[in-house]
Amino acid sequence: MKKSLLLLFLIFSFCVINAQVSKTINVITAGTLFTLLTAQEKLTITNLTVTGNINNADLNCMRDELAKLAFLDISALKISQMPYASFSYIMKGNYTLKQIILPDIITYIGDYAFAGCYSLENIIIPNGVTWIGENAFSLCASLTNVNIPNSVNHIGEGAFGDCKKLENVTIGNSVSSLAGGLFYNCQALINITIPNSVISIGESTFRSCWSLSCLTIPKSVKTIGSSAFIYCDKLSSIIACSAIPIDLSLTYDVFKGIDKTNCRLYVPTGSTIAYKNSAQWNTFVNIIETATSLQTKSFTPINICPNPIIENFKIIGLVGTAIVSFIDLNGKVLFNKQISENENVSVSNLPIGAYNVSITTKDETTLHKILKK
């Protein structure tokens, strides 16, 4: 009997501790959110919706005073900026916030705005945002996917540094520079496409992205900073789209830590000699000419379905034909075929495992991560 009562007490305690407490507050006078919450609510609210008018004092209240806040909806607020360290650990911090819904009218996300929100799993960057500040999302250790819309034209240094669970990133076509340390130590990053708008890649931009296995450097890129891809030790293939190698003579350790013997460097037809005579590029043993070294775009709705693949697949969004290549994690091309729209293609003979897949149309090449079961 005592054991049963103890078990019931433990279950009850667990439910109380983990219960969600929701509240909607309309702030009429900016700066008064603190007064609209009771002491008990500040300790127990998990889900909060805020409407009306707020200022920095109200943001500070959400960041510093709500001990269990996990889900925050501020989409109805009339604010256009998320200021410096809005929810950052640097200013006392927020270790519980899992999701925040921002207003559509936001245009500016300031430096360190969400830095150190260790539990943040999901955030949608609104389409009107043009500026993402330095370290804006650094140390968001639970963030797995990020979509940077086409409206964004500036991303500050280290903006997504140390996001150790970040796997997939889509970068819009208005960004011209990938700043230093932008994806530093994003150890789980497996899928990123650099858009054709990018002209420069900064120092240590992809430093220690251990899971990155395939990379395309578009023709638009003119400069790459020191240590840009240092310790990306799982890179098995790099597609360099420019027939003229980017000058790396004044930088250092761009590809340090990459296995230059097994990582394949794909270059445009006729450019092998230029790459073999170019600083740092010439350290790659396998320099392979390919017609697939074209400019790439990250905003094309072409995709492979289903994923994972069991036996057959189709290319969704394809108009006309495309050359499809399946590249294993060692950089070896195991499948290369021209495919038509709506064609049902069999890959039943391919070994089970993960593949990098390039789809090349007359306009572009896109890269995809595919699992074959």
HELIX and SHEET records of a PDB file:
HELIX    1   1 LYS A    2  ASN A   18  1                                  17    
HELIX    2   2 LEU A   33  LEU A   36  5                                   4    
HELIX    3   3 ALA A   39  THR A   44  1                                   6    
HELIX    4   4 ASN A   56  ASP A   64  1                                   9    
HELIX    5   5 TYR A   89  MET A   91  5                                   3    
HELIX    6   6 THR A  272  LYS A  276  1                                   5    
HELIX    7   7 TRP A  281  THR A  283  5                                   3    
SHEET    1   A 5 SER A  22  VAL A  27  0                                        
SHEET    2   A 5 ASN A  47  GLY A  52  1                                        
SHEET    3   A 5 PHE A  71  ASP A  73  1                                        
SHEET    4   A 5 GLN A  99  ILE A 101  1                                        
SHEET    5   A 5 ASN A 122  ILE A 123  1                                        
SHEET    1   B 4 GLN A  81  MET A  82  0                                        
SHEET    2   B 4 TYR A 108  ILE A 109  1                                        
SHEET    3   B 4 TRP A 131  ILE A 132  1                                        
SHEET    4   B 4 HIS A 154  ILE A 155  1                                        
SHEET    1   C 3 ASN A 145  ILE A 148  0                                        
SHEET    2   C 3 ASN A 168  ILE A 171  1                                        
SHEET    3   C 3 ASN A 191  THR A 193  1                                        
SHEET    1   D 3 SER A 177  LEU A 178  0                                        
SHEET    2   D 3 SER A 200  ILE A 201  1                                        
SHEET    3   D 3 THR A 223  ILE A 224  1                                        
SHEET    1   E 4 CYS A 214  ILE A 217  0                                        
SHEET    2   E 4 SER A 237  ALA A 240  1                                        
SHEET    3   E 4 ARG A 264  VAL A 267  1                                        
SHEET    4   E 4 ASN A 286  GLU A 289  1                                        
SHEET    1   F 3 ASN A 303  CYS A 305  0                                        
SHEET    2   F 3 ASN A 312  ILE A 316 -1                                        
SHEET    3   F 3 VAL A 345  SER A 346 -1                                        
SHEET    1   G 4 VAL A 333  SER A 340  0                                        
SHEET    2   G 4 THR A 321  ILE A 327 -1                                        
SHEET    3   G 4 GLY A 353  THR A 360 -1                                        
SHEET    4   G 4 THR A 365  LYS A 372 -1                                        
END                                                                             
